[in-house]
Amino acid sequence: MDPVLHSLLSRHSLGGKHLSEPGPDDAALALMADAALHAPDHAGLVPFRFIVVRGEQRQRLAALFADAARDAGKDASGIALDAERALQVPVTVAVMARIDPGHPQVPAHEQWCAVGGALAMFLQAAHALGYAGKMLSGHKVRHPAIQAAFCAPGEMLVGWVSLGTAARPLKASPRRLRQADVLQPWA
Amino acid sequence: MDPVLHSLLSRHSLGGKHLSEPGPDDAALALMADAALHAPDHAGLVPFRFIVVRGEQRQRLAALFADAARDAGKDASGIALDAERALQVPVTVAVMARIDPGHPQVPAHEQWCAVGGALAMFLQAAHALGYAGKMLSGHKVRHPAIQAAFCAPGEMLVGWVSLGTAARPLKASPRRLRQADVLQPWA
């Protein structure tokens, strides 16, 4: 199979506990961002931004994750697990959306599609560069202290991409639908 | 450069008037749909579906586009131009979204990200297979007769992907932002 198609059809998400060093360096992250900028984006609004968390900053992210887990009523082991999520991942990239709900030409849902396209291309480029990762979201993206730590005015935190080197082979997760379920002739 | 990265960084949208025969055949469309199913998709909801319009069906699409243009108050040449959009493109694929606004785990905006990721991968696979194309939306996606012709209950028409063979070289459109604008360290 063509190497490009093979790459597109072999990417699978891999969670933080299966990611080890190294994570993508500056050059790799720049290529990934460039790929994100090639996603379809009606009117070229670029309604997204990536924020890189790595090295010592992981302690700060872990503390925020622990606070959010505590405020969500998790017990000590749940809190420790959430903090560990930030610490064990080589590189975490926060995905920010900047949606203009009153844009005259581009409805908000199309701007969200552009964010999702950018995210897909960002992860696809990571895969092409030999890295693995996974998008993480959940209740903590709405925690006030976490939002304050990431969001510029008008921005919304979508979630975080965990990035590193696969510590085990990528595995396809079971699919609810196959191509024939999502591709049909016009009736 | 690695062929996969080269592919990711060389896709550009190409509008219908620059697309000629052939468009993607069944095998190519199946690979494109498979790629779409590899986009990040929280909880595997697959909130999208593709509907293929080609051959004689283009006349039916052209008539719908003409009706929508007429209802939007366009003049005769505007109406003819919109109809021509459907006729001249080898393959048009309608992109449908199925958003569950009350999903307990996955907010609607994450489902829209999954739709956008699927669309990006669909177009990326088309590029890898040697085809070009562009997403088209605009007011006509909200025209009642067009919605009736495409949407199953609970579905929303996002737009159409025009697909064919590039009749002129792909050209990067001027970018508002570069990678350094969308990739920043955590401050």
Boltz contact constraints between the chains, C-beta under 6 A:
constraints:
  - contact:
      token1: [A, 3]
      token2: [B, 3]
      max_distance: 6.0
  - contact:
      token1: [A, 4]
      token2: [B, 3]
      max_distance: 6.0
  - contact:
      token1: [A, 4]
      token2: [B, 4]
      max_distance: 6.0
  - contact:
      token1: [A, 4]
      token2: [B, 7]
      max_distance: 6.0
  - contact:
      token1: [A, 4]
      token2: [B, 128]
      max_distance: 6.0
  - contact:
      token1: [A, 5]
      token2: [B, 128]
      max_distance: 6.0
  - contact:
      token1: [A, 7]
      token2: [B, 4]
      max_distance: 6.0
  - contact:
      token1: [A, 8]
      token2: [B, 35]
      max_distance: 6.0
  - contact:
      token1: [A, 8]
      token2: [B, 125]
      max_distance: 6.0
  - contact:
      token1: [A, 9]
      token2: [B, 34]
      max_distance: 6.0
  - contact:
      token1: [A, 11]
      token2: [B, 38]
      max_distance: 6.0
  - contact:
      token1: [A, 29]
      token2: [B, 183]
      max_distance: 6.0
  - contact:
      token1: [A, 30]
      token2: [B, 179]
      max_distance: 6.0
  - contact:
      token1: [A, 33]
      token2: [B, 179]
      max_distance: 6.0
  - contact:
      token1: [A, 33]
      token2: [B, 182]
      max_distance: 6.0
  - contact:
      token1: [A, 33]
      token2: [B, 183]
      max_distance: 6.0
  - contact:
      token1: [A, 34]
      token2: [B, 9]
      max_distance: 6.0
  - contact:
      token1: [A, 34]
      token2: [B, 179]
      max_distance: 6.0
  - contact:
      token1: [A, 35]
      token2: [B, 8]
      max_distance: 6.0
  - contact:
      token1: [A, 38]
      token2: [B, 11]
      max_distance: 6.0
  - contact:
      token1: [A, 39]
      token2: [B, 120]
      max_distance: 6.0
  - contact:
      token1: [A, 40]
      token2: [B, 120]
      max_distance: 6.0
  - contact:
      token1: [A, 40]
      token2: [B, 135]
      max_distance: 6.0
  - contact:
      token1: [A, 44]
      token2: [B, 176]
      max_distance: 6.0
  - contact:
      token1: [A, 46]
      token2: [B, 176]
      max_distance: 6.0
  - contact:
      token1: [A, 46]
      token2: [B, 177]
      max_distance: 6.0
  - contact:
      token1: [A, 49]
      token2: [B, 182]
      max_distance: 6.0
  - contact:
      token1: [A, 50]
      token2: [B, 182]
      max_distance: 6.0
  - contact:
      token1: [A, 50]
      token2: [B, 183]
      max_distance: 6.0
  - contact:
      token1: [A, 51]
      token2: [B, 184]
      max_distance: 6.0
  - contact:
      token1: [A, 51]
      token2: [B, 186]
      max_distance: 6.0
  - contact:
      token1: [A, 52]
      token2: [B, 185]
      max_distance: 6.0
  - contact:
      token1: [A, 53]
      token2: [B, 186]
      max_distance: 6.0
  - contact:
      token1: [A, 57]
      token2: [B, 186]
      max_distance: 6.0
  - contact:
      token1: [A, 109]
      token2: [B, 112]
      max_distance: 6.0
  - contact:
      token1: [A, 112]
      token2: [B, 109]
      max_distance: 6.0
  - contact:
      token1: [A, 112]
      token2: [B, 112]
      max_distance: 6.0
  - contact:
      token1: [A, 112]
      token2: [B, 113]
      max_distance: 6.0
  - contact:
      token1: [A, 113]
      token2: [B, 112]
      max_distance: 6.0
  - contact:
      token1: [A, 113]
      token2: [B, 115]
      max_distance: 6.0
  - contact:
      token1: [A, 113]
      token2: [B, 116]
      max_distance: 6.0
  - contact:
      token1: [A, 115]
      token2: [B, 113]
      max_distance: 6.0
  - contact:
      token1: [A, 116]
      token2: [B, 113]
      max_distance: 6.0
  - contact:
      token1: [A, 116]
      token2: [B, 116]
      max_distance: 6.0
  - contact:
      token1: [A, 116]
      token2: [B, 117]
      max_distance: 6.0
  - contact:
      token1: [A, 117]
      token2: [B, 116]
      max_distance: 6.0
  - contact:
      token1: [A, 117]
      token2: [B, 120]
      max_distance: 6.0
  - contact:
      token1: [A, 120]
      token2: [B, 39]
      max_distance: 6.0
  - contact:
      token1: [A, 120]
      token2: [B, 40]
      max_distance: 6.0
  - contact:
      token1: [A, 120]
      token2: [B, 117]
      max_distance: 6.0
  - contact:
      token1: [A, 120]
      token2: [B, 120]
      max_distance: 6.0
  - contact:
      token1: [A, 120]
      token2: [B, 121]
      max_distance: 6.0
  - contact:
      token1: [A, 121]
      token2: [B, 120]
      max_distance: 6.0
  - contact:
      token1: [A, 125]
      token2: [B, 8]
      max_distance: 6.0
  - contact:
      token1: [A, 128]
      token2: [B, 4]
      max_distance: 6.0
  - contact:
      token1: [A, 128]
      token2: [B, 5]
      max_distance: 6.0
  - contact:
      token1: [A, 135]
      token2: [B, 40]
      max_distance: 6.0
  - contact:
      token1: [A, 176]
      token2: [B, 44]
      max_distance: 6.0
  - contact:
      token1: [A, 176]
      token2: [B, 46]
      max_distance: 6.0
  - contact:
      token1: [A, 177]
      token2: [B, 46]
      max_distance: 6.0
  - contact:
      token1: [A, 179]
      token2: [B, 30]
      max_distance: 6.0
  - contact:
      token1: [A, 179]
      token2: [B, 33]
      max_distance: 6.0
  - contact:
      token1: [A, 179]
      token2: [B, 34]
      max_distance: 6.0
  - contact:
      token1: [A, 182]
      token2: [B, 33]
      max_distance: 6.0
  - contact:
      token1: [A, 182]
      token2: [B, 49]
      max_distance: 6.0
  - contact:
      token1: [A, 182]
      token2: [B, 50]
      max_distance: 6.0
  - contact:
      token1: [A, 183]
      token2: [B, 29]
      max_distance: 6.0
  - contact:
      token1: [A, 183]
      token2: [B, 33]
      max_distance: 6.0
  - contact:
      token1: [A, 183]
      token2: [B, 50]
      max_distance: 6.0
  - contact:
      token1: [A, 184]
      token2: [B, 51]
      max_distance: 6.0
  - contact:
      token1: [A, 185]
      token2: [B, 52]
      max_distance: 6.0
  - contact:
      token1: [A, 186]
      token2: [B, 51]
      max_distance: 6.0
  - contact:
      token1: [A, 186]
      token2: [B, 53]
      max_distance: 6.0
  - contact:
      token1: [A, 186]
      token2: [B, 57]
      max_distance: 6.0
